[in-house]
Amino acid sequence: MAPIVDLRSDTVTQPTEAMRRAMAAAVVGDDGYGEDPTVRALEERYAQLVGKEAALLVPSGVMANQIAIRVHTRPGDVVLAPRRSHVVLYELGASARNAGVQFGLLDDADGMVEVAAIAEQLKGTDYHQPTPTLLSLENTHMPASGAVWDLHRLAAVRQAARNLKVHLDGARLFNAAVASGHPASAFAAQADSVMSCLSKGLAAPMGSVLAGDRAFIEAAKVERKRLGGAMRQAGIIAAAGLLALETMVERLAEDHRRARRLAEAVADRFPEGGVDPGRISTNVIVVEVADDAALSAHLEAHGVRSGAIAPGQLRLVTHCDVDDAGIEQAMAAIAAFER
Ligand SMILES: Cc1ncc(COP(=O)(O)O)c(C=O)c1O
């Protein structure tokens, strides 16, 4: 029987053998006292890659976003965000619960937001209305099939946000960097804080890194502690994270190539599904189908796992544990769907 091709998410990636060895051999200390040299090395490396003064290792991407929102806002503030972004739709209302903020939603059809939409949100504030203090953006934008921000548009949006702080959810920032040819720091330069996940396409078992200026990171440390995310001998995790940054970034191009190929089969079978293979630039494909449950069950029966991100929207994500044979298997399964 053909092996299972798991396209639900890039979070299913297994740590590499080199990661497992590095984790076993990691020099560690109590990070609560700032004494874990491997954690410090990871934080310094990430800060350098995104061009920020300092960085902080946290257990997950959600926690990185939540910490950033808590640092940048006060309860009652408005966070402007793309309407389908992770902080809005996929964190179980955490920003309301943890930071007491509400969202001002921005249209994000192509994964980016319009300057005019931000201007609109900022123009009407009088004393009755809550104050927007933060703009939270996502790059790549997952529900827009992993779309990469255009750098000029990002700079224009940053400018339109005037005195708001900008947070960049860069869970897949390195996918954006590899796909665009721009360094991660070029995107991060338009934000006050930025986070990236080590545990998605980069294949580390866990952990995300959050970066900003020193004052931001000092405040972030306090919020990490409050959320229960301060860790001890976390060098075990950081060792894998360092390898993720050093050895797993360039190869993301392979995942992107495979996603484009897969997108062709998806677009052929579902011409109304909103997938244009020419616009798939990273590792995520989101297809609109009337009966996502039927398609998902059909794929599962052919050894291919997919994930629903909303009713009628199925997601396929390529990653380092899916090879060309897996993509062929998925393409054949998609073509064979009969409804
Ligand atoms: C865009 C985006 N942001 C944040 C997260 C949260 O990361 P984690 O699952 O590590 O909490 C995800 C995870 O899927 C994501 O896709």
The ligand as an SDF file (V2000), in Angstrom:
LIG
                    3D

 16 16  0  0  0  0  0  0  0  0999 V2000
   -0.1770   32.1910   10.1530 C   0  0  0  0  0  0  0  0  0  0  0  0
   -0.0790   31.4590   11.4500 C   0  0  0  0  0  0  0  0  0  0  0  0
    0.1650   32.1460   12.5670 N   0  0  0  0  0  0  0  0  0  0  0  0
    0.2850   31.5290   13.7450 C   0  0  0  0  0  0  0  0  0  0  0  0
    0.1700   30.1540   13.8840 C   0  0  0  0  0  0  0  0  0  0  0  0
    0.2560   29.5130   15.2270 C   0  0  0  0  0  0  0  0  0  0  0  0
    1.3330   28.6640   15.4120 O   0  0  0  0  0  0  0  0  0  0  0  0
    1.2920   27.4960   16.5160 P   0  0  0  0  0  0  0  0  0  0  0  0
    0.4910   26.3940   15.9570 O   0  0  0  0  0  0  0  0  0  0  0  0
    2.7280   27.1720   16.7280 O   0  0  0  0  0  0  0  0  0  0  0  0
    0.7010   28.0610   17.7760 O   0  0  0  0  0  0  0  0  0  0  0  0
   -0.0930   29.3990   12.7300 C   0  0  0  0  0  0  0  0  0  0  0  0
   -0.2310   27.9290   12.8500 C   0  0  0  0  0  0  0  0  0  0  0  0
   -0.7780   27.2380   12.0810 O   0  0  0  0  0  0  0  0  0  0  0  0
   -0.2210   30.0660   11.4800 C   0  0  0  0  0  0  0  0  0  0  0  0
   -0.5020   29.3840   10.3630 O   0  0  0  0  0  0  0  0  0  0  0  0
  1  2  1  0
  2  3  1  0
  2 15  2  0
  3  4  2  0
  4  5  1  0
  5  6  1  0
  5 12  2  0
  6  7  1  0
  7  8  1  0
  8  9  2  0
  8 10  1  0
  8 11  1  0
 12 13  1  0
 12 15  1  0
 13 14  2  0
 15 16  1  0
M  END
$$$$
